[in-house]
């Protein structure tokens, strides 16, 4: 049995990126480049803007798919980890 993972990110998308672009991972906008660079140098993250693409790739052959909800004030993800 897998465990349900829920990620809730307050704040909507930047005005220059559409929901479709975000969910296709075709565009990435850093909200705070300084913090992102610190996390990258500390090896907490491996790349910028690849999370959605990696989640979708891992689940492409799965019956259960991740759920993404993007609103003006929130981005919410839920998926099952096996």
PyMOL Python script that loads the backbone (N, CA, C, O; Angstrom):
from pymol import cmd

cmd.read_pdbstr("""\
ATOM      1  N   UNK A   1       0.843  -1.175   0.000  1.00  0.00           N
ATOM      2  CA  UNK A   1       0.000   0.000   0.000  1.00  0.00           C
ATOM      3  C   UNK A   1       0.888   1.238   0.000  1.00  0.00           C
ATOM      4  O   UNK A   1       1.868   1.299   0.743  1.00  0.00           O
ATOM      5  N   UNK A   2       0.557   2.205  -0.813  1.00  0.00           N
ATOM      6  CA  UNK A   2       1.343   3.423  -0.913  1.00  0.00           C
ATOM      7  C   UNK A   2       0.902   4.470   0.090  1.00  0.00           C
ATOM      8  O   UNK A   2      -0.104   4.307   0.781  1.00  0.00           O
ATOM      9  N   UNK A   3       1.653   5.525   0.158  1.00  0.00           N
ATOM     10  CA  UNK A   3       1.295   6.632   1.036  1.00  0.00           C
ATOM     11  C   UNK A   3       0.932   7.842   0.178  1.00  0.00           C
ATOM     12  O   UNK A   3       1.557   8.111  -0.848  1.00  0.00           O
ATOM     13  N   UNK A   4      -0.088   8.557   0.625  1.00  0.00           N
ATOM     14  CA  UNK A   4      -0.543   9.740  -0.086  1.00  0.00           C
ATOM     15  C   UNK A   4       0.346  10.919   0.278  1.00  0.00           C
ATOM     16  O   UNK A   4       0.560  11.203   1.456  1.00  0.00           O
ATOM     17  N   UNK A   5       0.853  11.593  -0.721  1.00  0.00           N
ATOM     18  CA  UNK A   5       1.673  12.789  -0.514  1.00  0.00           C
ATOM     19  C   UNK A   5       0.883  13.983  -1.020  1.00  0.00           C
ATOM     20  O   UNK A   5       0.376  13.976  -2.142  1.00  0.00           O
ATOM     21  N   UNK A   6       0.785  15.008  -0.181  1.00  0.00           N
ATOM     22  CA  UNK A   6       0.066  16.220  -0.549  1.00  0.00           C
ATOM     23  C   UNK A   6       1.018  17.397  -0.396  1.00  0.00           C
ATOM     24  O   UNK A   6       1.637  17.574   0.654  1.00  0.00           O
ATOM     25  N   UNK A   7       1.130  18.196  -1.444  1.00  0.00           N
ATOM     26  CA  UNK A   7       1.959  19.403  -1.419  1.00  0.00           C
ATOM     27  C   UNK A   7       1.038  20.582  -1.693  1.00  0.00           C
ATOM     28  O   UNK A   7       0.326  20.610  -2.698  1.00  0.00           O
ATOM     29  N   UNK A   8       1.058  21.546  -0.797  1.00  0.00           N
ATOM     30  CA  UNK A   8       0.252  22.747  -0.949  1.00  0.00           C
ATOM     31  C   UNK A   8       1.190  23.942  -1.002  1.00  0.00           C
ATOM     32  O   UNK A   8       1.903  24.219  -0.037  1.00  0.00           O
ATOM     33  N   UNK A   9       1.193  24.638  -2.103  1.00  0.00           N
ATOM     34  CA  UNK A   9       2.079  25.774  -2.295  1.00  0.00           C
ATOM     35  C   UNK A   9       1.250  27.052  -2.371  1.00  0.00           C
ATOM     36  O   UNK A   9       0.572  27.291  -3.371  1.00  0.00           O
ATOM     37  N   UNK A  10       1.298  27.878  -1.322  1.00  0.00           N
ATOM     38  CA  UNK A  10       0.517  29.116  -1.368  1.00  0.00           C
ATOM     39  C   UNK A  10       1.050  30.062  -2.436  1.00  0.00           C
ATOM     40  O   UNK A  10       2.252  30.116  -2.698  1.00  0.00           O
ATOM     41  N   UNK A  11       0.151  30.792  -3.032  1.00  0.00           N
ATOM     42  CA  UNK A  11       0.521  31.716  -4.106  1.00  0.00           C
ATOM     43  C   UNK A  11       0.226  31.098  -5.453  1.00  0.00           C
ATOM     44  O   UNK A  11       0.462  29.908  -5.666  1.00  0.00           O
ATOM     45  N   UNK A  12      -0.277  31.887  -6.340  1.00  0.00           N
ATOM     46  CA  UNK A  12      -0.579  31.408  -7.682  1.00  0.00           C
ATOM     47  C   UNK A  12       0.637  31.464  -8.580  1.00  0.00           C
ATOM     48  O   UNK A  12       1.762  31.679  -8.130  1.00  0.00           O
ATOM     49  N   UNK A  13       0.386  31.267  -9.845  1.00  0.00           N
ATOM     50  CA  UNK A  13       1.457  31.331 -10.840  1.00  0.00           C
ATOM     51  C   UNK A  13       1.813  32.778 -11.150  1.00  0.00           C
ATOM     52  O   UNK A  13       0.963  33.660 -11.029  1.00  0.00           O
ATOM     53  N   UNK A  14       3.053  33.037 -11.547  1.00  0.00           N
ATOM     54  CA  UNK A  14       3.392  34.377 -12.028  1.00  0.00           C
ATOM     55  C   UNK A  14       2.532  34.714 -13.251  1.00  0.00           C
ATOM     56  O   UNK A  14       2.138  33.813 -13.992  1.00  0.00           O
ATOM     57  N   UNK A  15       2.246  35.969 -13.465  1.00  0.00           N
ATOM     58  CA  UNK A  15       1.371  36.400 -14.554  1.00  0.00           C
ATOM     59  C   UNK A  15       1.888  36.020 -15.939  1.00  0.00           C
ATOM     60  O   UNK A  15       1.108  35.974 -16.890  1.00  0.00           O
ATOM     61  N   UNK A  16       3.169  35.751 -16.071  1.00  0.00           N
ATOM     62  CA  UNK A  16       3.753  35.476 -17.384  1.00  0.00           C
ATOM     63  C   UNK A  16       3.699  34.003 -17.782  1.00  0.00           C
ATOM     64  O   UNK A  16       4.188  33.639 -18.851  1.00  0.00           O
ATOM     65  N   UNK A  17       3.117  33.152 -16.945  1.00  0.00           N
ATOM     66  CA  UNK A  17       3.050  31.722 -17.248  1.00  0.00           C
ATOM     67  C   UNK A  17       1.595  31.246 -17.114  1.00  0.00           C
ATOM     68  O   UNK A  17       0.895  31.611 -16.169  1.00  0.00           O
ATOM     69  N   UNK A  18       1.161  30.437 -18.067  1.00  0.00           N
ATOM     70  CA  UNK A  18      -0.207  29.916 -18.032  1.00  0.00           C
ATOM     71  C   UNK A  18      -0.238  28.598 -17.262  1.00  0.00           C
ATOM     72  O   UNK A  18       0.794  27.967 -17.034  1.00  0.00           O
ATOM     73  N   UNK A  19      -1.446  28.199 -16.869  1.00  0.00           N
ATOM     74  CA  UNK A  19      -1.624  26.920 -16.184  1.00  0.00           C
ATOM     75  C   UNK A  19      -1.148  25.778 -17.082  1.00  0.00           C
ATOM     76  O   UNK A  19      -0.488  24.852 -16.610  1.00  0.00           O
ATOM     77  N   UNK A  20      -1.479  25.839 -18.369  1.00  0.00           N
ATOM     78  CA  UNK A  20      -1.054  24.792 -19.299  1.00  0.00           C
ATOM     79  C   UNK A  20       0.455  24.694 -19.414  1.00  0.00           C
ATOM     80  O   UNK A  20       1.011  23.595 -19.401  1.00  0.00           O
ATOM     81  N   UNK A  21       1.124  25.836 -19.526  1.00  0.00           N
ATOM     82  CA  UNK A  21       2.590  25.838 -19.602  1.00  0.00           C
ATOM     83  C   UNK A  21       3.188  25.239 -18.335  1.00  0.00           C
ATOM     84  O   UNK A  21       4.141  24.463 -18.397  1.00  0.00           O
ATOM     85  N   UNK A  22       2.630  25.597 -17.202  1.00  0.00           N
ATOM     86  CA  UNK A  22       3.123  25.094 -15.923  1.00  0.00           C
ATOM     87  C   UNK A  22       2.969  23.571 -15.839  1.00  0.00           C
ATOM     88  O   UNK A  22       3.910  22.863 -15.480  1.00  0.00           O
ATOM     89  N   UNK A  23       1.782  23.082 -16.171  1.00  0.00           N
ATOM     90  CA  UNK A  23       1.529  21.650 -16.055  1.00  0.00           C
ATOM     91  C   UNK A  23       2.275  20.831 -17.103  1.00  0.00           C
ATOM     92  O   UNK A  23       2.556  19.655 -16.872  1.00  0.00           O
ATOM     93  N   UNK A  24       2.598  21.419 -18.239  1.00  0.00           N
ATOM     94  CA  UNK A  24       3.416  20.731 -19.256  1.00  0.00           C
ATOM     95  C   UNK A  24       4.899  20.877 -18.945  1.00  0.00           C
ATOM     96  O   UNK A  24       5.735  20.260 -19.606  1.00  0.00           O
ATOM     97  N   UNK A  25       5.229  21.682 -17.952  1.00  0.00           N
ATOM     98  CA  UNK A  25       6.618  21.961 -17.566  1.00  0.00           C
ATOM     99  C   UNK A  25       7.415  22.561 -18.713  1.00  0.00           C
ATOM    100  O   UNK A  25       8.621  22.346 -18.830  1.00  0.00           O
ATOM    101  N   UNK A  26       6.717  23.324 -19.565  1.00  0.00           N
ATOM    102  CA  UNK A  26       7.414  23.929 -20.692  1.00  0.00           C
ATOM    103  C   UNK A  26       8.042  25.272 -20.318  1.00  0.00           C
ATOM    104  O   UNK A  26       8.863  25.804 -21.065  1.00  0.00           O
ATOM    105  N   UNK A  27       7.658  25.816 -19.169  1.00  0.00           N
ATOM    106  CA  UNK A  27       8.198  27.096 -18.726  1.00  0.00           C
ATOM    107  C   UNK A  27       8.414  27.054 -17.224  1.00  0.00           C
ATOM    108  O   UNK A  27       7.593  26.504 -16.488  1.00  0.00           O
ATOM    109  N   UNK A  28       9.512  27.630 -16.769  1.00  0.00           N
ATOM    110  CA  UNK A  28       9.801  27.694 -15.341  1.00  0.00           C
ATOM    111  C   UNK A  28      10.217  29.120 -14.990  1.00  0.00           C
ATOM    112  O   UNK A  28      11.084  29.706 -15.637  1.00  0.00           O
ATOM    113  N   UNK A  29       9.589  29.661 -13.966  1.00  0.00           N
ATOM    114  CA  UNK A  29       9.910  31.005 -13.476  1.00  0.00           C
ATOM    115  C   UNK A  29      10.311  30.879 -12.018  1.00  0.00           C
ATOM    116  O   UNK A  29       9.518  30.405 -11.205  1.00  0.00           O
ATOM    117  N   UNK A  30      11.516  31.288 -11.671  1.00  0.00           N
ATOM    118  CA  UNK A  30      11.951  31.251 -10.281  1.00  0.00           C
ATOM    119  C   UNK A  30      11.326  32.412  -9.515  1.00  0.00           C
ATOM    120  O   UNK A  30      11.444  33.566  -9.925  1.00  0.00           O
ATOM    121  N   UNK A  31      10.668  32.110  -8.415  1.00  0.00           N
ATOM    122  CA  UNK A  31      10.084  33.168  -7.583  1.00  0.00           C
ATOM    123  C   UNK A  31      11.156  33.869  -6.768  1.00  0.00           C
ATOM    124  O   UNK A  31      11.117  35.087  -6.600  1.00  0.00           O
ATOM    125  N   UNK A  32      12.110  33.107  -6.264  1.00  0.00           N
ATOM    126  CA  UNK A  32      13.179  33.684  -5.460  1.00  0.00           C
ATOM    127  C   UNK A  32      14.497  33.046  -5.894  1.00  0.00           C
ATOM    128  O   UNK A  32      14.898  32.016  -5.351  1.00  0.00           O
ATOM    129  N   UNK A  33      15.170  33.654  -6.869  1.00  0.00           N
ATOM    130  CA  UNK A  33      16.400  33.064  -7.404  1.00  0.00           C
ATOM    131  C   UNK A  33      17.499  32.886  -6.362  1.00  0.00           C
ATOM    132  O   UNK A  33      18.289  31.948  -6.469  1.00  0.00           O
ATOM    133  N   UNK A  34      17.571  33.746  -5.371  1.00  0.00           N
ATOM    134  CA  UNK A  34      18.627  33.641  -4.354  1.00  0.00           C
ATOM    135  C   UNK A  34      18.425  32.379  -3.519  1.00  0.00           C
ATOM    136  O   UNK A  34      19.366  31.612  -3.316  1.00  0.00           O
ATOM    137  N   UNK A  35      17.207  32.163  -3.036  1.00  0.00           N
ATOM    138  CA  UNK A  35      16.930  30.959  -2.247  1.00  0.00           C
ATOM    139  C   UNK A  35      17.105  29.714  -3.108  1.00  0.00           C
ATOM    140  O   UNK A  35      17.656  28.715  -2.644  1.00  0.00           O
ATOM    141  N   UNK A  36      16.647  29.759  -4.351  1.00  0.00           N
ATOM    142  CA  UNK A  36      16.802  28.619  -5.252  1.00  0.00           C
ATOM    143  C   UNK A  36      18.265  28.254  -5.447  1.00  0.00           C
ATOM    144  O   UNK A  36      18.621  27.076  -5.428  1.00  0.00           O
ATOM    145  N   UNK A  37      19.105  29.251  -5.632  1.00  0.00           N
ATOM    146  CA  UNK A  37      20.531  28.998  -5.828  1.00  0.00           C
ATOM    147  C   UNK A  37      21.174  28.411  -4.568  1.00  0.00           C
ATOM    148  O   UNK A  37      22.028  27.530  -4.664  1.00  0.00           O
ATOM    149  N   UNK A  38      20.775  28.885  -3.404  1.00  0.00           N
ATOM    150  CA  UNK A  38      21.296  28.336  -2.149  1.00  0.00           C
ATOM    151  C   UNK A  38      20.910  26.862  -2.027  1.00  0.00           C
ATOM    152  O   UNK A  38      21.756  26.029  -1.703  1.00  0.00           O
ATOM    153  N   UNK A  39      19.635  26.530  -2.286  1.00  0.00           N
ATOM    154  CA  UNK A  39      19.201  25.141  -2.223  1.00  0.00           C
ATOM    155  C   UNK A  39      19.952  24.279  -3.234  1.00  0.00           C
ATOM    156  O   UNK A  39      20.312  23.140  -2.937  1.00  0.00           O
ATOM    157  N   UNK A  40      20.187  24.819  -4.423  1.00  0.00           N
ATOM    158  CA  UNK A  40      20.919  24.085  -5.456  1.00  0.00           C
ATOM    159  C   UNK A  40      22.354  23.810  -4.991  1.00  0.00           C
ATOM    160  O   UNK A  40      22.849  22.693  -5.138  1.00  0.00           O
ATOM    161  N   UNK A  41      23.001  24.796  -4.447  1.00  0.00           N
ATOM    162  CA  UNK A  41      24.396  24.625  -3.992  1.00  0.00           C
ATOM    163  C   UNK A  41      24.509  23.689  -2.797  1.00  0.00           C
ATOM    164  O   UNK A  41      25.540  23.044  -2.607  1.00  0.00           O
ATOM    165  N   UNK A  42      23.456  23.614  -1.993  1.00  0.00           N
ATOM    166  CA  UNK A  42      23.438  22.694  -0.859  1.00  0.00           C
ATOM    167  C   UNK A  42      22.977  21.288  -1.249  1.00  0.00           C
ATOM    168  O   UNK A  42      22.842  20.413  -0.394  1.00  0.00           O
ATOM    169  N   UNK A  43      22.740  21.082  -2.533  1.00  0.00           N
ATOM    170  CA  UNK A  43      22.258  19.796  -3.067  1.00  0.00           C
ATOM    171  C   UNK A  43      20.899  19.383  -2.503  1.00  0.00           C
ATOM    172  O   UNK A  43      20.600  18.193  -2.403  1.00  0.00           O
ATOM    173  N   UNK A  44      20.082  20.366  -2.138  1.00  0.00           N
ATOM    174  CA  UNK A  44      18.719  20.084  -1.695  1.00  0.00           C
ATOM    175  C   UNK A  44      17.822  19.907  -2.918  1.00  0.00           C
ATOM    176  O   UNK A  44      16.883  19.111  -2.893  1.00  0.00           O
ATOM    177  N   UNK A  45      18.109  20.643  -3.978  1.00  0.00           N
ATOM    178  CA  UNK A  45      17.429  20.454  -5.255  1.00  0.00           C
ATOM    179  C   UNK A  45      18.490  20.136  -6.289  1.00  0.00           C
ATOM    180  O   UNK A  45      19.639  20.558  -6.153  1.00  0.00           O
ATOM    181  N   UNK A  46      18.116  19.394  -7.321  1.00  0.00           N
ATOM    182  CA  UNK A  46      19.101  19.020  -8.336  1.00  0.00           C
ATOM    183  C   UNK A  46      19.009  19.863  -9.591  1.00  0.00           C
ATOM    184  O   UNK A  46      20.008  20.051 -10.285  1.00  0.00           O
ATOM    185  N   UNK A  47      17.815  20.378  -9.894  1.00  0.00           N
ATOM    186  CA  UNK A  47      17.617  21.221 -11.066  1.00  0.00           C
ATOM    187  C   UNK A  47      16.488  22.187 -10.770  1.00  0.00           C
ATOM    188  O   UNK A  47      15.730  22.002  -9.818  1.00  0.00           O
ATOM    189  N   UNK A  48      16.382  23.207 -11.584  1.00  0.00           N
ATOM    190  CA  UNK A  48      15.300  24.171 -11.450  1.00  0.00           C
ATOM    191  C   UNK A  48      14.155  23.814 -12.384  1.00  0.00           C
ATOM    192  O   UNK A  48      14.374  23.532 -13.562  1.00  0.00           O
ATOM    193  N   UNK A  49      12.939  23.827 -11.863  1.00  0.00           N
ATOM    194  CA  UNK A  49      11.755  23.697 -12.709  1.00  0.00           C
ATOM    195  C   UNK A  49      11.519  22.345 -13.338  1.00  0.00           C
ATOM    196  O   UNK A  49      10.912  22.270 -14.406  1.00  0.00           O
ATOM    197  N   UNK A  50      11.981  21.261 -12.709  1.00  0.00           N
ATOM    198  CA  UNK A  50      11.802  19.942 -13.306  1.00  0.00           C
ATOM    199  C   UNK A  50      10.838  19.057 -12.521  1.00  0.00           C
ATOM    200  O   UNK A  50      10.600  17.918 -12.922  1.00  0.00           O
ATOM    201  N   UNK A  51      10.286  19.539 -11.432  1.00  0.00           N
ATOM    202  CA  UNK A  51       9.468  18.707 -10.548  1.00  0.00           C
ATOM    203  C   UNK A  51       8.232  18.134 -11.195  1.00  0.00           C
ATOM    204  O   UNK A  51       7.986  16.933 -11.086  1.00  0.00           O
ATOM    205  N   UNK A  52       7.437  18.961 -11.872  1.00  0.00           N
ATOM    206  CA  UNK A  52       6.209  18.485 -12.494  1.00  0.00           C
ATOM    207  C   UNK A  52       6.523  17.450 -13.583  1.00  0.00           C
ATOM    208  O   UNK A  52       5.858  16.418 -13.670  1.00  0.00           O
ATOM    209  N   UNK A  53       7.515  17.723 -14.391  1.00  0.00           N
ATOM    210  CA  UNK A  53       7.897  16.778 -15.455  1.00  0.00           C
ATOM    211  C   UNK A  53       8.347  15.444 -14.866  1.00  0.00           C
ATOM    212  O   UNK A  53       7.999  14.384 -15.388  1.00  0.00           O
ATOM    213  N   UNK A  54       9.117  15.494 -13.784  1.00  0.00           N
ATOM    214  CA  UNK A  54       9.584  14.248 -13.168  1.00  0.00           C
ATOM    215  C   UNK A  54       8.439  13.467 -12.533  1.00  0.00           C
ATOM    216  O   UNK A  54       8.400  12.241 -12.627  1.00  0.00           O
ATOM    217  N   UNK A  55       7.510  14.165 -11.889  1.00  0.00           N
ATOM    218  CA  UNK A  55       6.341  13.485 -11.312  1.00  0.00           C
ATOM    219  C   UNK A  55       5.547  12.815 -12.426  1.00  0.00           C
ATOM    220  O   UNK A  55       5.200  11.639 -12.318  1.00  0.00           O
ATOM    221  N   UNK A  56       5.258  13.553 -13.497  1.00  0.00           N
ATOM    222  CA  UNK A  56       4.487  12.978 -14.614  1.00  0.00           C
ATOM    223  C   UNK A  56       5.191  11.795 -15.247  1.00  0.00           C
ATOM    224  O   UNK A  56       4.545  10.806 -15.596  1.00  0.00           O
ATOM    225  N   UNK A  57       6.496  11.877 -15.400  1.00  0.00           N
ATOM    226  CA  UNK A  57       7.258  10.764 -15.989  1.00  0.00           C
ATOM    227  C   UNK A  57       7.165   9.508 -15.123  1.00  0.00           C
ATOM    228  O   UNK A  57       6.989   8.407 -15.644  1.00  0.00           O
ATOM    229  N   UNK A  58       7.281   9.669 -13.811  1.00  0.00           N
ATOM    230  CA  UNK A  58       7.208   8.526 -12.906  1.00  0.00           C
ATOM    231  C   UNK A  58       5.837   7.848 -12.941  1.00  0.00           C
ATOM    232  O   UNK A  58       5.734   6.646 -12.697  1.00  0.00           O
ATOM    233  N   UNK A  59       4.797   8.604 -13.240  1.00  0.00           N
ATOM    234  CA  UNK A  59       3.435   8.080 -13.210  1.00  0.00           C
ATOM    235  C   UNK A  59       2.868   7.782 -14.597  1.00  0.00           C
ATOM    236  O   UNK A  59       1.692   7.435 -14.707  1.00  0.00           O
ATOM    237  N   UNK A  60       3.663   7.907 -15.655  1.00  0.00           N
ATOM    238  CA  UNK A  60       3.119   7.749 -17.008  1.00  0.00           C
ATOM    239  C   UNK A  60       2.545   6.364 -17.261  1.00  0.00           C
ATOM    240  O   UNK A  60       1.603   6.243 -18.044  1.00  0.00           O
ATOM    241  N   UNK A  61       3.064   5.322 -16.641  1.00  0.00           N
ATOM    242  CA  UNK A  61       2.545   3.962 -16.838  1.00  0.00           C
ATOM    243  C   UNK A  61       1.706   3.478 -15.660  1.00  0.00           C
ATOM    244  O   UNK A  61       1.381   2.294 -15.572  1.00  0.00           O
ATOM    245  N   UNK A  62       1.359   4.378 -14.771  1.00  0.00           N
ATOM    246  CA  UNK A  62       0.595   4.022 -13.576  1.00  0.00           C
ATOM    247  C   UNK A  62      -0.904   4.209 -13.803  1.00  0.00           C
ATOM    248  O   UNK A  62      -1.324   5.106 -14.534  1.00  0.00           O
ATOM    249  N   UNK A  63      -1.689   3.369 -13.183  1.00  0.00           N
ATOM    250  CA  UNK A  63      -3.139   3.526 -13.242  1.00  0.00           C
ATOM    251  C   UNK A  63      -3.554   4.768 -12.461  1.00  0.00           C
ATOM    252  O   UNK A  63      -4.412   5.530 -12.907  1.00  0.00           O
ATOM    253  N   UNK A  64      -2.945   4.968 -11.300  1.00  0.00           N
ATOM    254  CA  UNK A  64      -3.226   6.135 -10.464  1.00  0.00           C
ATOM    255  C   UNK A  64      -2.348   7.282 -10.923  1.00  0.00           C
ATOM    256  O   UNK A  64      -1.125   7.148 -10.974  1.00  0.00           O
ATOM    257  N   UNK A  65      -2.955   8.402 -11.255  1.00  0.00           N
ATOM    258  CA  UNK A  65      -2.222   9.574 -11.740  1.00  0.00           C
ATOM    259  C   UNK A  65      -2.205  10.664 -10.672  1.00  0.00           C
ATOM    260  O   UNK A  65      -3.124  10.748  -9.858  1.00  0.00           O
ATOM    261  N   UNK A  66      -1.175  11.493 -10.669  1.00  0.00           N
ATOM    262  CA  UNK A  66      -1.145  12.613  -9.726  1.00  0.00           C
ATOM    263  C   UNK A  66      -2.219  13.637 -10.070  1.00  0.00           C
ATOM    264  O   UNK A  66      -2.617  13.773 -11.227  1.00  0.00           O
ATOM    265  N   UNK A  67      -2.681  14.352  -9.054  1.00  0.00           N
ATOM    266  CA  UNK A  67      -3.680  15.400  -9.254  1.00  0.00           C
ATOM    267  C   UNK A  67      -3.017  16.754  -9.034  1.00  0.00           C
ATOM    268  O   UNK A  67      -2.305  16.952  -8.050  1.00  0.00           O
ATOM    269  N   UNK A  68      -3.253  17.675  -9.946  1.00  0.00           N
ATOM    270  CA  UNK A  68      -2.718  19.029  -9.852  1.00  0.00           C
ATOM    271  C   UNK A  68      -3.887  20.001  -9.892  1.00  0.00           C
ATOM    272  O   UNK A  68      -4.755  19.893 -10.759  1.00  0.00           O
ATOM    273  N   UNK A  69      -3.917  20.937  -8.975  1.00  0.00           N
ATOM    274  CA  UNK A  69      -4.953  21.964  -8.953  1.00  0.00           C
ATOM    275  C   UNK A  69      -4.251  23.314  -8.865  1.00  0.00           C
ATOM    276  O   UNK A  69      -3.555  23.593  -7.889  1.00  0.00           O
ATOM    277  N   UNK A  70      -4.433  24.141  -9.875  1.00  0.00           N
ATOM    278  CA  UNK A  70      -3.790  25.450  -9.927  1.00  0.00           C
ATOM    279  C   UNK A  70      -4.873  26.515  -9.894  1.00  0.00           C
ATOM    280  O   UNK A  70      -5.741  26.550 -10.766  1.00  0.00           O
ATOM    281  N   UNK A  71      -4.825  27.384  -8.891  1.00  0.00           N
ATOM    282  CA  UNK A  71      -5.773  28.496  -8.800  1.00  0.00           C
ATOM    283  C   UNK A  71      -4.992  29.805  -8.727  1.00  0.00           C
ATOM    284  O   UNK A  71      -3.763  29.806  -8.784  1.00  0.00           O
ATOM    285  N   UNK A  72      -5.698  30.898  -8.603  1.00  0.00           N
ATOM    286  CA  UNK A  72      -5.034  32.205  -8.519  1.00  0.00           C
ATOM    287  C   UNK A  72      -4.199  32.364  -7.260  1.00  0.00           C
ATOM    288  O   UNK A  72      -3.246  33.142  -7.243  1.00  0.00           O
ATOM    289  N   UNK A  73      -4.547  31.635  -6.204  1.00  0.00           N
ATOM    290  CA  UNK A  73      -3.884  31.838  -4.915  1.00  0.00           C
ATOM    291  C   UNK A  73      -3.198  30.605  -4.348  1.00  0.00           C
ATOM    292  O   UNK A  73      -2.678  30.644  -3.233  1.00  0.00           O
ATOM    293  N   UNK A  74      -3.190  29.502  -5.106  1.00  0.00           N
ATOM    294  CA  UNK A  74      -2.690  28.270  -4.529  1.00  0.00           C
ATOM    295  C   UNK A  74      -2.342  27.275  -5.636  1.00  0.00           C
ATOM    296  O   UNK A  74      -2.974  27.260  -6.692  1.00  0.00           O
ATOM    297  N   UNK A  75      -1.342  26.455  -5.385  1.00  0.00           N
ATOM    298  CA  UNK A  75      -1.023  25.317  -6.251  1.00  0.00           C
ATOM    299  C   UNK A  75      -0.986  24.095  -5.346  1.00  0.00           C
ATOM    300  O   UNK A  75      -0.264  24.075  -4.349  1.00  0.00           O
ATOM    301  N   UNK A  76      -1.761  23.080  -5.694  1.00  0.00           N
ATOM    302  CA  UNK A  76      -1.949  21.911  -4.848  1.00  0.00           C
ATOM    303  C   UNK A  76      -1.659  20.657  -5.677  1.00  0.00           C
ATOM    304  O   UNK A  76      -2.142  20.520  -6.802  1.00  0.00           O
ATOM    305  N   UNK A  77      -0.871  19.750  -5.113  1.00  0.00           N
ATOM    306  CA  UNK A  77      -0.543  18.479  -5.764  1.00  0.00           C
ATOM    307  C   UNK A  77      -0.879  17.353  -4.809  1.00  0.00           C
ATOM    308  O   UNK A  77      -0.695  17.492  -3.600  1.00  0.00           O
ATOM    309  N   UNK A  78      -1.360  16.261  -5.322  1.00  0.00           N
ATOM    310  CA  UNK A  78      -1.490  15.055  -4.498  1.00  0.00           C
ATOM    311  C   UNK A  78      -1.147  13.851  -5.377  1.00  0.00           C
ATOM    312  O   UNK A  78      -1.556  13.768  -6.535  1.00  0.00           O
ATOM    313  N   UNK A  79      -0.394  12.932  -4.801  1.00  0.00           N
ATOM    314  CA  UNK A  79      -0.036  11.716  -5.517  1.00  0.00           C
ATOM    315  C   UNK A  79       0.299  10.630  -4.510  1.00  0.00           C
ATOM    316  O   UNK A  79       0.605  10.911  -3.351  1.00  0.00           O
ATOM    317  N   UNK A  80       0.237   9.400  -4.961  1.00  0.00           N
ATOM    318  CA  UNK A  80       0.516   8.246  -4.102  1.00  0.00           C
ATOM    319  C   UNK A  80       1.930   7.774  -4.377  1.00  0.00           C
ATOM    320  O   UNK A  80       2.335   7.615  -5.528  1.00  0.00           O
ATOM    321  N   UNK A  81       2.666   7.556  -3.317  1.00  0.00           N
ATOM    322  CA  UNK A  81       4.026   7.041  -3.437  1.00  0.00           C
ATOM    323  C   UNK A  81       4.013   5.565  -3.047  1.00  0.00           C
ATOM    324  O   UNK A  81       3.511   5.198  -1.985  1.00  0.00           O
ATOM    325  N   UNK A  82       4.566   4.732  -3.911  1.00  0.00           N
ATOM    326  CA  UNK A  82       4.581   3.289  -3.656  1.00  0.00           C
ATOM    327  C   UNK A  82       5.912   2.838  -3.144  1.00  0.00           C
ATOM    328  O   UNK A  82       6.101   1.652  -2.876  1.00  0.00           O
TER     329      UNK A  82
END
""", "prot")
cmd.dss("prot")
cmd.show_as("cartoon", "prot")
cmd.util.cbc("prot")
cmd.orient("prot")
